[in-house]
Amino acid sequence: MIRINLLPARRPRIRPAATNEATRPMVMGLAGLAAVAVLVAALVDRPKRSRLGELSDANRQLQSQIQAKNKQLEGYPQLKKAAEEADD
């Protein structure tokens, strides 16, 4: 009598990569690179963001001064035109 197997063939179980001793150094190396990348990004980015904040504050102050000067100059074109007409 011939034996017929109708069940699918069993696949061998795949062990998780984290428990595989051969990949552990690679995982540790990648984790180390990620940590160094975060550290470098923080050390490079922090001074630039600080400088950007200082420039933004200075820009806001200058914009307020410009707005105050523009308010003082309201009507200046009309006065200038009247002065030119008076000189003629």
C-alpha positions as CSV (number, residue, x, y, z in Angstrom):
1,M,0.0,0.0,0.0
2,I,1.2,3.5,-0.9
3,R,1.2,6.1,1.8
4,I,0.0,9.6,0.6
5,N,0.7,12.6,2.7
6,L,-1.9,15.3,2.2
7,L,-0.5,17.7,4.9
8,P,1.8,20.5,3.8
9,A,5.5,19.9,4.3
10,R,6.7,21.3,7.6
11,R,9.0,24.2,7.4
12,P,11.9,24.4,9.8
13,R,11.4,27.0,12.5
14,I,13.3,30.2,12.0
15,R,15.1,31.4,15.1
16,P,14.8,35.1,15.9
17,A,17.8,37.1,14.7
18,A,18.4,38.7,18.1
19,T,19.1,35.3,19.7
20,N,21.5,34.2,16.9
21,E,25.0,34.6,18.2
22,A,26.4,35.4,14.7
23,T,24.3,38.5,14.3
24,R,24.8,39.9,17.8
25,P,28.0,41.9,17.0
26,M,26.3,43.4,14.0
27,V,23.3,44.5,16.0
28,M,25.5,45.9,18.7
29,G,27.5,47.8,16.0
30,L,24.4,49.2,14.5
31,A,23.2,50.3,17.9
32,G,26.5,52.0,18.6
33,L,26.4,53.8,15.2
34,A,22.9,55.0,16.0
35,A,24.0,56.3,19.4
36,V,26.9,58.1,17.9
37,A,24.7,59.6,15.2
38,V,22.3,60.9,17.8
39,L,25.1,62.3,19.8
40,V,26.7,64.1,16.9
41,A,23.3,65.4,15.7
42,A,22.7,66.8,19.2
43,L,26.1,68.4,19.4
44,V,25.9,70.0,16.0
45,D,22.3,70.9,16.0
46,R,22.1,72.5,19.4
47,P,24.4,75.4,18.7
48,K,22.8,76.1,15.4
49,R,19.3,76.1,16.9
50,S,20.6,78.5,19.6
51,R,22.0,80.8,17.0
52,L,18.8,80.6,15.0
53,G,16.8,81.6,18.1
54,E,19.1,84.6,18.7
55,L,18.7,85.7,15.1
56,S,14.9,85.3,15.3
57,D,14.7,87.4,18.5
58,A,16.9,90.1,16.9
59,N,14.7,90.0,13.8
60,R,11.5,90.5,15.9
61,Q,13.0,93.5,17.6
62,L,14.1,95.0,14.3
63,Q,10.7,94.4,12.8
64,S,9.0,96.2,15.7
65,Q,11.5,99.2,15.2
66,I,10.7,99.2,11.5
67,Q,7.0,99.3,12.2
68,A,7.4,102.2,14.7
69,K,9.4,104.2,12.1
70,N,6.8,103.5,9.4
71,K,4.1,104.9,11.7
72,Q,6.2,108.0,12.2
73,L,6.6,108.4,8.5
74,E,2.8,108.3,7.8
75,G,1.9,111.1,5.5
76,Y,5.6,111.8,4.6
77,P,5.0,111.5,0.8
78,Q,2.3,114.1,0.9
79,L,4.4,116.4,2.9
80,K,7.3,115.9,0.5
81,K,5.1,116.6,-2.4
82,A,3.7,119.8,-0.8
83,A,7.3,121.0,0.0
84,E,8.3,120.4,-3.6
85,E,5.3,122.3,-4.9
86,A,6.0,125.2,-2.5
87,D,9.6,125.4,-3.7
88,D,8.5,125.7,-7.3
